[in-house]
Amino acid sequence: MDFVEQKAQSRRVTVLDLKAMECRWPDDDRNEEGLITFCGCRTVDGSSYCTEHKALARGVGTVSERNAVKTLRERA
């Protein structure tokens, strides 16, 4: 299964309730009080995101492939 197809089960934590090592990926909606909520799942060491959201933030392809796309866009 591709990382993009996976979806982390959000704990819907507000920014005030986020603790160390909890995913900072914002949810698509707000909670009952109208506050933006965040994933809150355990993060991957050295990242602000859980495994699934880190993969989404990073994008697809290898580092070289992502850099090539960036270079092509800059020269276009």
PDB file with one MODEL, atoms N, CA, C and O in Angstrom:
MODEL        1
ATOM      1  N   MET A   1       0.846  -1.181   0.000  1.00  0.00           N
ATOM      2  CA  MET A   1       0.000   0.000   0.000  1.00  0.00           C
ATOM      3  C   MET A   1       0.888   1.240   0.000  1.00  0.00           C
ATOM      4  O   MET A   1       1.893   1.270   0.710  1.00  0.00           O
ATOM      5  N   ASP A   2       0.553   2.228  -0.753  1.00  0.00           N
ATOM      6  CA  ASP A   2       1.287   3.468  -0.861  1.00  0.00           C
ATOM      7  C   ASP A   2       1.017   4.340   0.364  1.00  0.00           C
ATOM      8  O   ASP A   2      -0.099   4.336   0.883  1.00  0.00           O
ATOM      9  N   PHE A   3       2.006   5.077   0.828  1.00  0.00           N
ATOM     10  CA  PHE A   3       1.830   5.941   1.994  1.00  0.00           C
ATOM     11  C   PHE A   3       0.715   6.955   1.810  1.00  0.00           C
ATOM     12  O   PHE A   3       0.005   7.276   2.762  1.00  0.00           O
ATOM     13  N   VAL A   4       0.554   7.459   0.600  1.00  0.00           N
ATOM     14  CA  VAL A   4      -0.464   8.469   0.343  1.00  0.00           C
ATOM     15  C   VAL A   4      -1.860   7.902   0.571  1.00  0.00           C
ATOM     16  O   VAL A   4      -2.778   8.636   0.939  1.00  0.00           O
ATOM     17  N   GLU A   5      -2.023   6.591   0.353  1.00  0.00           N
ATOM     18  CA  GLU A   5      -3.330   5.972   0.533  1.00  0.00           C
ATOM     19  C   GLU A   5      -3.649   5.736   2.011  1.00  0.00           C
ATOM     20  O   GLU A   5      -4.817   5.613   2.379  1.00  0.00           O
ATOM     21  N   GLN A   6      -2.624   5.673   2.854  1.00  0.00           N
ATOM     22  CA  GLN A   6      -2.856   5.454   4.268  1.00  0.00           C
ATOM     23  C   GLN A   6      -3.368   6.732   4.909  1.00  0.00           C
ATOM     24  O   GLN A   6      -3.041   7.836   4.472  1.00  0.00           O
ATOM     25  N   LYS A   7      -4.166   6.574   5.937  1.00  0.00           N
ATOM     26  CA  LYS A   7      -4.662   7.743   6.644  1.00  0.00           C
ATOM     27  C   LYS A   7      -4.504   7.489   8.130  1.00  0.00           C
ATOM     28  O   LYS A   7      -5.026   6.511   8.665  1.00  0.00           O
ATOM     29  N   ALA A   8      -3.776   8.384   8.796  1.00  0.00           N
ATOM     30  CA  ALA A   8      -3.594   8.260  10.236  1.00  0.00           C
ATOM     31  C   ALA A   8      -4.930   8.523  10.922  1.00  0.00           C
ATOM     32  O   ALA A   8      -5.721   9.351  10.470  1.00  0.00           O
ATOM     33  N   GLN A   9      -5.168   7.818  12.002  1.00  0.00           N
ATOM     34  CA  GLN A   9      -6.367   8.044  12.795  1.00  0.00           C
ATOM     35  C   GLN A   9      -6.102   9.238  13.694  1.00  0.00           C
ATOM     36  O   GLN A   9      -5.412   9.116  14.706  1.00  0.00           O
ATOM     37  N   SER A  10      -6.644  10.387  13.330  1.00  0.00           N
ATOM     38  CA  SER A  10      -6.421  11.616  14.082  1.00  0.00           C
ATOM     39  C   SER A  10      -7.035  11.520  15.475  1.00  0.00           C
ATOM     40  O   SER A  10      -8.135  10.998  15.655  1.00  0.00           O
ATOM     41  N   ARG A  11      -6.301  12.034  16.447  1.00  0.00           N
ATOM     42  CA  ARG A  11      -6.817  12.102  17.804  1.00  0.00           C
ATOM     43  C   ARG A  11      -7.534  13.428  18.040  1.00  0.00           C
ATOM     44  O   ARG A  11      -8.119  13.642  19.102  1.00  0.00           O
ATOM     45  N   ARG A  12      -7.486  14.318  17.043  1.00  0.00           N
ATOM     46  CA  ARG A  12      -8.164  15.627  17.094  1.00  0.00           C
ATOM     47  C   ARG A  12      -7.796  16.411  18.343  1.00  0.00           C
ATOM     48  O   ARG A  12      -8.656  16.773  19.146  1.00  0.00           O
ATOM     49  N   VAL A  13      -6.504  16.666  18.490  1.00  0.00           N
ATOM     50  CA  VAL A  13      -5.954  17.370  19.637  1.00  0.00           C
ATOM     51  C   VAL A  13      -5.802  18.848  19.288  1.00  0.00           C
ATOM     52  O   VAL A  13      -5.326  19.179  18.202  1.00  0.00           O
ATOM     53  N   THR A  14      -6.198  19.740  20.193  1.00  0.00           N
ATOM     54  CA  THR A  14      -6.000  21.172  19.944  1.00  0.00           C
ATOM     55  C   THR A  14      -4.531  21.524  20.155  1.00  0.00           C
ATOM     56  O   THR A  14      -3.792  20.766  20.782  1.00  0.00           O
ATOM     57  N   VAL A  15      -4.117  22.655  19.640  1.00  0.00           N
ATOM     58  CA  VAL A  15      -2.720  23.066  19.748  1.00  0.00           C
ATOM     59  C   VAL A  15      -2.321  23.227  21.221  1.00  0.00           C
ATOM     60  O   VAL A  15      -1.167  22.985  21.575  1.00  0.00           O
ATOM     61  N   LEU A  16      -3.239  23.621  22.057  1.00  0.00           N
ATOM     62  CA  LEU A  16      -2.936  23.777  23.479  1.00  0.00           C
ATOM     63  C   LEU A  16      -2.735  22.440  24.189  1.00  0.00           C
ATOM     64  O   LEU A  16      -2.069  22.378  25.223  1.00  0.00           O
ATOM     65  N   ASP A  17      -3.307  21.377  23.638  1.00  0.00           N
ATOM     66  CA  ASP A  17      -3.206  20.051  24.252  1.00  0.00           C
ATOM     67  C   ASP A  17      -2.126  19.167  23.637  1.00  0.00           C
ATOM     68  O   ASP A  17      -1.863  18.077  24.146  1.00  0.00           O
ATOM     69  N   LEU A  18      -1.488  19.623  22.539  1.00  0.00           N
ATOM     70  CA  LEU A  18      -0.416  18.838  21.922  1.00  0.00           C
ATOM     71  C   LEU A  18       0.766  18.741  22.868  1.00  0.00           C
ATOM     72  O   LEU A  18       1.134  19.718  23.520  1.00  0.00           O
ATOM     73  N   LYS A  19       1.350  17.573  22.938  1.00  0.00           N
ATOM     74  CA  LYS A  19       2.523  17.347  23.785  1.00  0.00           C
ATOM     75  C   LYS A  19       3.713  16.982  22.894  1.00  0.00           C
ATOM     76  O   LYS A  19       3.576  16.818  21.682  1.00  0.00           O
ATOM     77  N   ALA A  20       4.862  16.862  23.515  1.00  0.00           N
ATOM     78  CA  ALA A  20       6.060  16.466  22.775  1.00  0.00           C
ATOM     79  C   ALA A  20       5.811  15.114  22.118  1.00  0.00           C
ATOM     80  O   ALA A  20       5.122  14.258  22.673  1.00  0.00           O
ATOM     81  N   MET A  21       6.371  14.938  20.953  1.00  0.00           N
ATOM     82  CA  MET A  21       6.284  13.685  20.197  1.00  0.00           C
ATOM     83  C   MET A  21       4.863  13.377  19.725  1.00  0.00           C
ATOM     84  O   MET A  21       4.525  12.208  19.541  1.00  0.00           O
ATOM     85  N   GLU A  22       4.024  14.398  19.525  1.00  0.00           N
ATOM     86  CA  GLU A  22       2.685  14.222  18.963  1.00  0.00           C
ATOM     87  C   GLU A  22       2.599  14.972  17.637  1.00  0.00           C
ATOM     88  O   GLU A  22       3.051  16.111  17.528  1.00  0.00           O
ATOM     89  N   CYS A  23       2.024  14.330  16.647  1.00  0.00           N
ATOM     90  CA  CYS A  23       1.959  14.825  15.276  1.00  0.00           C
ATOM     91  C   CYS A  23       1.268  16.184  15.185  1.00  0.00           C
ATOM     92  O   CYS A  23       0.184  16.379  15.736  1.00  0.00           O
ATOM     93  N   ARG A  24       1.900  17.111  14.490  1.00  0.00           N
ATOM     94  CA  ARG A  24       1.392  18.479  14.315  1.00  0.00           C
ATOM     95  C   ARG A  24       0.622  18.672  13.007  1.00  0.00           C
ATOM     96  O   ARG A  24       0.397  19.812  12.600  1.00  0.00           O
ATOM     97  N   TRP A  25       0.218  17.605  12.348  1.00  0.00           N
ATOM     98  CA  TRP A  25      -0.522  17.711  11.088  1.00  0.00           C
ATOM     99  C   TRP A  25      -1.935  18.219  11.378  1.00  0.00           C
ATOM    100  O   TRP A  25      -2.663  17.582  12.139  1.00  0.00           O
ATOM    101  N   PRO A  26      -2.346  19.356  10.790  1.00  0.00           N
ATOM    102  CA  PRO A  26      -3.696  19.880  11.063  1.00  0.00           C
ATOM    103  C   PRO A  26      -4.772  19.043  10.382  1.00  0.00           C
ATOM    104  O   PRO A  26      -4.594  18.575   9.257  1.00  0.00           O
ATOM    105  N   ASP A  27      -5.888  18.863  11.078  1.00  0.00           N
ATOM    106  CA  ASP A  27      -7.041  18.165  10.504  1.00  0.00           C
ATOM    107  C   ASP A  27      -7.745  19.075   9.502  1.00  0.00           C
ATOM    108  O   ASP A  27      -7.488  20.278   9.455  1.00  0.00           O
ATOM    109  N   ASP A  28      -8.627  18.495   8.710  1.00  0.00           N
ATOM    110  CA  ASP A  28      -9.361  19.265   7.703  1.00  0.00           C
ATOM    111  C   ASP A  28     -10.543  20.035   8.274  1.00  0.00           C
ATOM    112  O   ASP A  28     -11.139  20.859   7.581  1.00  0.00           O
ATOM    113  N   ASP A  29     -10.882  19.779   9.517  1.00  0.00           N
ATOM    114  CA  ASP A  29     -12.046  20.452  10.092  1.00  0.00           C
ATOM    115  C   ASP A  29     -11.730  20.948  11.498  1.00  0.00           C
ATOM    116  O   ASP A  29     -10.593  20.861  11.962  1.00  0.00           O
ATOM    117  N   ARG A  30     -12.743  21.464  12.160  1.00  0.00           N
ATOM    118  CA  ARG A  30     -12.577  22.005  13.508  1.00  0.00           C
ATOM    119  C   ARG A  30     -13.384  21.191  14.500  1.00  0.00           C
ATOM    120  O   ARG A  30     -14.293  20.457  14.113  1.00  0.00           O
ATOM    121  N   ASN A  31     -13.053  21.318  15.788  1.00  0.00           N
ATOM    122  CA  ASN A  31     -13.790  20.580  16.811  1.00  0.00           C
ATOM    123  C   ASN A  31     -15.083  21.312  17.181  1.00  0.00           C
ATOM    124  O   ASN A  31     -15.446  22.304  16.548  1.00  0.00           O
ATOM    125  N   GLU A  32     -15.761  20.823  18.191  1.00  0.00           N
ATOM    126  CA  GLU A  32     -17.058  21.390  18.584  1.00  0.00           C
ATOM    127  C   GLU A  32     -16.962  22.862  18.979  1.00  0.00           C
ATOM    128  O   GLU A  32     -17.908  23.623  18.776  1.00  0.00           O
ATOM    129  N   GLU A  33     -15.822  23.265  19.544  1.00  0.00           N
ATOM    130  CA  GLU A  33     -15.635  24.662  19.953  1.00  0.00           C
ATOM    131  C   GLU A  33     -15.147  25.550  18.805  1.00  0.00           C
ATOM    132  O   GLU A  33     -14.948  26.751  18.986  1.00  0.00           O
ATOM    133  N   GLY A  34     -14.958  24.959  17.635  1.00  0.00           N
ATOM    134  CA  GLY A  34     -14.498  25.716  16.474  1.00  0.00           C
ATOM    135  C   GLY A  34     -12.991  25.843  16.380  1.00  0.00           C
ATOM    136  O   GLY A  34     -12.486  26.614  15.564  1.00  0.00           O
ATOM    137  N   LEU A  35     -12.259  25.096  17.206  1.00  0.00           N
ATOM    138  CA  LEU A  35     -10.802  25.159  17.188  1.00  0.00           C
ATOM    139  C   LEU A  35     -10.229  24.170  16.186  1.00  0.00           C
ATOM    140  O   LEU A  35     -10.757  23.072  16.009  1.00  0.00           O
ATOM    141  N   ILE A  36      -9.145  24.568  15.536  1.00  0.00           N
ATOM    142  CA  ILE A  36      -8.445  23.666  14.627  1.00  0.00           C
ATOM    143  C   ILE A  36      -7.813  22.565  15.463  1.00  0.00           C
ATOM    144  O   ILE A  36      -7.232  22.835  16.515  1.00  0.00           O
ATOM    145  N   THR A  37      -7.924  21.330  15.000  1.00  0.00           N
ATOM    146  CA  THR A  37      -7.328  20.208  15.709  1.00  0.00           C
ATOM    147  C   THR A  37      -6.205  19.592  14.885  1.00  0.00           C
ATOM    148  O   THR A  37      -6.098  19.813  13.679  1.00  0.00           O
ATOM    149  N   PHE A  38      -5.381  18.824  15.561  1.00  0.00           N
ATOM    150  CA  PHE A  38      -4.210  18.215  14.950  1.00  0.00           C
ATOM    151  C   PHE A  38      -4.234  16.711  15.165  1.00  0.00           C
ATOM    152  O   PHE A  38      -4.934  16.217  16.049  1.00  0.00           O
ATOM    153  N   CYS A  39      -3.473  15.986  14.362  1.00  0.00           N
ATOM    154  CA  CYS A  39      -3.443  14.530  14.402  1.00  0.00           C
ATOM    155  C   CYS A  39      -3.182  14.001  15.815  1.00  0.00           C
ATOM    156  O   CYS A  39      -3.999  13.249  16.347  1.00  0.00           O
ATOM    157  N   GLY A  40      -2.068  14.377  16.424  1.00  0.00           N
ATOM    158  CA  GLY A  40      -1.765  13.969  17.787  1.00  0.00           C
ATOM    159  C   GLY A  40      -1.209  12.562  17.943  1.00  0.00           C
ATOM    160  O   GLY A  40      -0.926  12.146  19.067  1.00  0.00           O
ATOM    161  N   CYS A  41      -1.042  11.807  16.845  1.00  0.00           N
ATOM    162  CA  CYS A  41      -0.442  10.466  16.944  1.00  0.00           C
ATOM    163  C   CYS A  41       1.055  10.605  17.238  1.00  0.00           C
ATOM    164  O   CYS A  41       1.625  11.682  17.066  1.00  0.00           O
ATOM    165  N   ARG A  42       1.679   9.533  17.673  1.00  0.00           N
ATOM    166  CA  ARG A  42       3.107   9.567  17.996  1.00  0.00           C
ATOM    167  C   ARG A  42       3.924   9.900  16.753  1.00  0.00           C
ATOM    168  O   ARG A  42       3.669   9.379  15.667  1.00  0.00           O
ATOM    169  N   THR A  43       4.909  10.776  16.929  1.00  0.00           N
ATOM    170  CA  THR A  43       5.743  11.200  15.808  1.00  0.00           C
ATOM    171  C   THR A  43       6.904  10.248  15.576  1.00  0.00           C
ATOM    172  O   THR A  43       7.251   9.430  16.429  1.00  0.00           O
ATOM    173  N   VAL A  44       7.484  10.380  14.409  1.00  0.00           N
ATOM    174  CA  VAL A  44       8.708   9.679  14.055  1.00  0.00           C
ATOM    175  C   VAL A  44       9.850  10.515  14.628  1.00  0.00           C
ATOM    176  O   VAL A  44       9.799  11.744  14.569  1.00  0.00           O
ATOM    177  N   ASP A  45      10.869   9.877  15.175  1.00  0.00           N
ATOM    178  CA  ASP A  45      11.995  10.613  15.750  1.00  0.00           C
ATOM    179  C   ASP A  45      12.536  11.647  14.772  1.00  0.00           C
ATOM    180  O   ASP A  45      12.772  11.346  13.602  1.00  0.00           O
ATOM    181  N   GLY A  46      12.728  12.861  15.260  1.00  0.00           N
ATOM    182  CA  GLY A  46      13.282  13.927  14.438  1.00  0.00           C
ATOM    183  C   GLY A  46      12.274  14.595  13.523  1.00  0.00           C
ATOM    184  O   GLY A  46      12.669  15.397  12.676  1.00  0.00           O
ATOM    185  N   SER A  47      11.008  14.304  13.654  1.00  0.00           N
ATOM    186  CA  SER A  47       9.979  14.873  12.787  1.00  0.00           C
ATOM    187  C   SER A  47       8.850  15.457  13.632  1.00  0.00           C
ATOM    188  O   SER A  47       8.665  15.087  14.792  1.00  0.00           O
ATOM    189  N   SER A  48       8.109  16.367  13.034  1.00  0.00           N
ATOM    190  CA  SER A  48       6.917  16.922  13.684  1.00  0.00           C
ATOM    191  C   SER A  48       5.678  16.122  13.339  1.00  0.00           C
ATOM    192  O   SER A  48       4.585  16.427  13.815  1.00  0.00           O
ATOM    193  N   TYR A  49       5.844  15.088  12.503  1.00  0.00           N
ATOM    194  CA  TYR A  49       4.706  14.330  11.995  1.00  0.00           C
ATOM    195  C   TYR A  49       4.819  12.836  12.291  1.00  0.00           C
ATOM    196  O   TYR A  49       5.913  12.309  12.491  1.00  0.00           O
ATOM    197  N   CYS A  50       3.658  12.162  12.314  1.00  0.00           N
ATOM    198  CA  CYS A  50       3.629  10.703  12.414  1.00  0.00           C
ATOM    199  C   CYS A  50       4.100  10.116  11.081  1.00  0.00           C
ATOM    200  O   CYS A  50       4.335  10.854  10.124  1.00  0.00           O
ATOM    201  N   THR A  51       4.234   8.814  11.021  1.00  0.00           N
ATOM    202  CA  THR A  51       4.747   8.155   9.812  1.00  0.00           C
ATOM    203  C   THR A  51       3.931   8.513   8.577  1.00  0.00           C
ATOM    204  O   THR A  51       4.498   8.868   7.544  1.00  0.00           O
ATOM    205  N   GLU A  52       2.602   8.424   8.671  1.00  0.00           N
ATOM    206  CA  GLU A  52       1.746   8.681   7.512  1.00  0.00           C
ATOM    207  C   GLU A  52       1.835  10.137   7.053  1.00  0.00           C
ATOM    208  O   GLU A  52       1.931  10.403   5.855  1.00  0.00           O
ATOM    209  N   HIS A  53       1.804  11.075   7.992  1.00  0.00           N
ATOM    210  CA  HIS A  53       1.837  12.486   7.614  1.00  0.00           C
ATOM    211  C   HIS A  53       3.231  12.931   7.176  1.00  0.00           C
ATOM    212  O   HIS A  53       3.360  13.850   6.366  1.00  0.00           O
ATOM    213  N   LYS A  54       4.260  12.296   7.696  1.00  0.00           N
ATOM    214  CA  LYS A  54       5.616  12.599   7.225  1.00  0.00           C
ATOM    215  C   LYS A  54       5.752  12.228   5.754  1.00  0.00           C
ATOM    216  O   LYS A  54       6.357  12.966   4.976  1.00  0.00           O
ATOM    217  N   ALA A  55       5.187  11.081   5.375  1.00  0.00           N
ATOM    218  CA  ALA A  55       5.237  10.652   3.973  1.00  0.00           C
ATOM    219  C   ALA A  55       4.467  11.624   3.088  1.00  0.00           C
ATOM    220  O   ALA A  55       4.907  11.925   1.979  1.00  0.00           O
ATOM    221  N   LEU A  56       3.334  12.115   3.556  1.00  0.00           N
ATOM    222  CA  LEU A  56       2.552  13.079   2.772  1.00  0.00           C
ATOM    223  C   LEU A  56       3.299  14.405   2.631  1.00  0.00           C
ATOM    224  O   LEU A  56       3.295  15.009   1.559  1.00  0.00           O
ATOM    225  N   ALA A  57       3.930  14.850   3.698  1.00  0.00           N
ATOM    226  CA  ALA A  57       4.656  16.118   3.660  1.00  0.00           C
ATOM    227  C   ALA A  57       5.877  16.052   2.757  1.00  0.00           C
ATOM    228  O   ALA A  57       6.230  17.031   2.099  1.00  0.00           O
ATOM    229  N   ARG A  58       6.508  14.909   2.730  1.00  0.00           N
ATOM    230  CA  ARG A  58       7.729  14.738   1.955  1.00  0.00           C
ATOM    231  C   ARG A  58       7.432  14.595   0.465  1.00  0.00           C
ATOM    232  O   ARG A  58       8.212  15.068  -0.361  1.00  0.00           O
ATOM    233  N   GLY A  59       6.340  13.964   0.111  1.00  0.00           N
ATOM    234  CA  GLY A  59       6.000  13.768  -1.289  1.00  0.00           C
ATOM    235  C   GLY A  59       6.497  12.434  -1.798  1.00  0.00           C
ATOM    236  O   GLY A  59       7.141  11.679  -1.069  1.00  0.00           O
ATOM    237  N   VAL A  60       6.200  12.150  -3.041  1.00  0.00           N
ATOM    238  CA  VAL A  60       6.582  10.875  -3.626  1.00  0.00           C
ATOM    239  C   VAL A  60       7.903  11.009  -4.367  1.00  0.00           C
ATOM    240  O   VAL A  60       8.317  12.106  -4.740  1.00  0.00           O
ATOM    241  N   GLY A  61       8.546   9.889  -4.569  1.00  0.00           N
ATOM    242  CA  GLY A  61       9.798   9.874  -5.311  1.00  0.00           C
ATOM    243  C   GLY A  61      11.002   9.928  -4.398  1.00  0.00           C
ATOM    244  O   GLY A  61      10.885  10.140  -3.191  1.00  0.00           O
ATOM    245  N   THR A  62      12.152   9.734  -4.995  1.00  0.00           N
ATOM    246  CA  THR A  62      13.402   9.796  -4.250  1.00  0.00           C
ATOM    247  C   THR A  62      13.817  11.249  -4.076  1.00  0.00           C
ATOM    248  O   THR A  62      13.233  12.144  -4.687  1.00  0.00           O
ATOM    249  N   VAL A  63      14.810  11.480  -3.252  1.00  0.00           N
ATOM    250  CA  VAL A  63      15.315  12.838  -3.049  1.00  0.00           C
ATOM    251  C   VAL A  63      15.763  13.428  -4.384  1.00  0.00           C
ATOM    252  O   VAL A  63      15.478  14.590  -4.674  1.00  0.00           O
ATOM    253  N   SER A  64      16.459  12.641  -5.192  1.00  0.00           N
ATOM    254  CA  SER A  64      16.934  13.114  -6.497  1.00  0.00           C
ATOM    255  C   SER A  64      15.774  13.483  -7.412  1.00  0.00           C
ATOM    256  O   SER A  64      15.830  14.493  -8.114  1.00  0.00           O
ATOM    257  N   GLU A  65      14.725  12.670  -7.404  1.00  0.00           N
ATOM    258  CA  GLU A  65      13.563  12.965  -8.252  1.00  0.00           C
ATOM    259  C   GLU A  65      12.862  14.245  -7.798  1.00  0.00           C
ATOM    260  O   GLU A  65      12.453  15.053  -8.631  1.00  0.00           O
ATOM    261  N   ARG A  66      12.721  14.434  -6.499  1.00  0.00           N
ATOM    262  CA  ARG A  66      12.081  15.651  -6.004  1.00  0.00           C
ATOM    263  C   ARG A  66      12.925  16.875  -6.324  1.00  0.00           C
ATOM    264  O   ARG A  66      12.382  17.922  -6.675  1.00  0.00           O
ATOM    265  N   ASN A  67      14.248  16.761  -6.208  1.00  0.00           N
ATOM    266  CA  ASN A  67      15.135  17.875  -6.535  1.00  0.00           C
ATOM    267  C   ASN A  67      15.100  18.199  -8.020  1.00  0.00           C
ATOM    268  O   ASN A  67      15.190  19.367  -8.398  1.00  0.00           O
ATOM    269  N   ALA A  68      14.973  17.189  -8.861  1.00  0.00           N
ATOM    270  CA  ALA A  68      14.907  17.412 -10.307  1.00  0.00           C
ATOM    271  C   ALA A  68      13.664  18.203 -10.671  1.00  0.00           C
ATOM    272  O   ALA A  68      13.734  19.104 -11.507  1.00  0.00           O
ATOM    273  N   VAL A  69      12.540  17.892 -10.068  1.00  0.00           N
ATOM    274  CA  VAL A  69      11.294  18.619 -10.333  1.00  0.00           C
ATOM    275  C   VAL A  69      11.454  20.072  -9.915  1.00  0.00           C
ATOM    276  O   VAL A  69      11.038  20.975 -10.641  1.00  0.00           O
ATOM    277  N   LYS A  70      12.051  20.305  -8.759  1.00  0.00           N
ATOM    278  CA  LYS A  70      12.280  21.670  -8.271  1.00  0.00           C
ATOM    279  C   LYS A  70      13.165  22.447  -9.240  1.00  0.00           C
ATOM    280  O   LYS A  70      12.879  23.602  -9.557  1.00  0.00           O
ATOM    281  N   THR A  71      14.237  21.816  -9.709  1.00  0.00           N
ATOM    282  CA  THR A  71      15.162  22.469 -10.642  1.00  0.00           C
ATOM    283  C   THR A  71      14.460  22.806 -11.959  1.00  0.00           C
ATOM    284  O   THR A  71      14.646  23.896 -12.499  1.00  0.00           O
ATOM    285  N   LEU A  72      13.662  21.882 -12.470  1.00  0.00           N
ATOM    286  CA  LEU A  72      12.933  22.135 -13.715  1.00  0.00           C
ATOM    287  C   LEU A  72      11.952  23.291 -13.555  1.00  0.00           C
ATOM    288  O   LEU A  72      11.824  24.116 -14.460  1.00  0.00           O
ATOM    289  N   ARG A  73      11.271  23.366 -12.445  1.00  0.00           N
ATOM    290  CA  ARG A  73      10.323  24.467 -12.208  1.00  0.00           C
ATOM    291  C   ARG A  73      11.044  25.798 -12.134  1.00  0.00           C
ATOM    292  O   ARG A  73      10.548  26.800 -12.651  1.00  0.00           O
ATOM    293  N   GLU A  74      12.213  25.825 -11.496  1.00  0.00           N
ATOM    294  CA  GLU A  74      12.973  27.070 -11.369  1.00  0.00           C
ATOM    295  C   GLU A  74      13.457  27.568 -12.734  1.00  0.00           C
ATOM    296  O   GLU A  74      13.553  28.775 -12.952  1.00  0.00           O
ATOM    297  N   ARG A  75      13.758  26.662 -13.638  1.00  0.00           N
ATOM    298  CA  ARG A  75      14.299  27.043 -14.951  1.00  0.00           C
ATOM    299  C   ARG A  75      13.229  27.294 -15.991  1.00  0.00           C
ATOM    300  O   ARG A  75      13.524  27.769 -17.088  1.00  0.00           O
ATOM    301  N   ALA A  76      11.989  26.979 -15.659  1.00  0.00           N
ATOM    302  CA  ALA A  76      10.893  27.156 -16.621  1.00  0.00           C
ATOM    303  C   ALA A  76      10.485  28.605 -16.734  1.00  0.00           C
ATOM    304  O   ALA A  76       9.578  28.933 -17.499  1.00  0.00           O
TER     305      ALA A  76
ENDMDL
END
